[in-house]
Amino acid sequence: MCGIAGIVSSSVSDEAFLKALSFISYRGPDDTGFFVKLDRETQKKVLLGINRLSIIDIQGGRQPMSSEDGNVVVVFNGEIYNFLEIRKRLESKHALRTNSDTEIIPHMWEEYRENMLDYFDGMFAIALYDSKKNILFLARDPFGEKPLYYSLSQSQFIFASEPKVIISLADFSTEPDFYAIAKYLFYGFIPSPHSPFYKIKKIPAGHYLIFDLKNWDIKIREYFQVKKIKARDYYGIQDINQKIKENLRVSVKRRLIADVPLGIFLSGGIDSSSVVAIASKFIKPKTFSISFYESSYDESSFAREISSFFGTDHTEYRM
């Protein structure tokens, strides 16, 4: 995971922003980068920052990353699994300089604006500054795997992977949201758009946010909905089985693209065992499991059995 953050303000210093960014340095221990620009039309300073965990194109994938003309700047937490297919779509129109999945984002924005999200298969939190349009664009993946919080006051717009960054930069009091806390006690999590703090909100999964620097307002739109699929009588069980297998194969294979070693958490259950079975067709997986001294909780024997069957490099931690 990476940690991203940004602020639009006329008063924030670079030093204060970098200090706030350091509060989530554990999210990305490999590199820290930031972008700063004075928006001429609004006379507001725009800062974007990232603590990066490097997975694809270790050197070339450094962020923030921009379009060829520098008008579009991106920080990005996550992975776009189908970026190789998208690169082919862009190569005839854009000069691609890296092998990173991040690089496709500014170029896809130039081509499709917010509709670019319809092309992405991945888990992501995206923050993009378009200096020509004087907007910040934020987006979360369809299922909300990557977090993204924001806050808007009369003088600041702030976003970050975690609320603590916003709290450290905010020019307002960060009072607790007792309604959200009650939801946590009831559900075990805080549903979007709430957060533990009254003036800090969370972008819902499958939504994007556009912050207009000139008008100083935000618009939030839903871009993803689970499609309702009607049952078809002519789909036999063999057709369904084959479709599931193919979707799983494509999904797992896309997630194996990396320039660092990969690991798979193996519990021995159906889900993780299926992932290991498919991954073993492409790589020799490194698998990890946890065993427990309390036998009623321990399923490590199933993990060892699956590891032995597929010949994985297995590590077991006992607790």
Secondary structure, 3 states (H helix, E strand, C coil): CCEEEEEEECCCCHHHHHHHHHCCHHHCCCEEEEEEEEECCCCEEEEEEEEECCCCCCCCCCCCEECCCCCEEEEEEEEECCHHHHHHHHCCCCCCCCCCCCCHHHHHHHHHHHHHHHHCCEEEEEEEEECCCCEEEEEECCCCCCCCEEEECCCEEEEECCHHHHHHHCCCCCCECHHHHHHHHHHCCCCCCCCCECCCEECCCCEEEEEECCCCEEEEEECCCCCCCCCCCCCCHHHHHHHHHHHHHHHHHHCCCCCCCCEEECCCCHHHHHHHHHHCCCCCCEEEEEECCCHHHCCHHHHHHHHHHHCCEEEEEEC
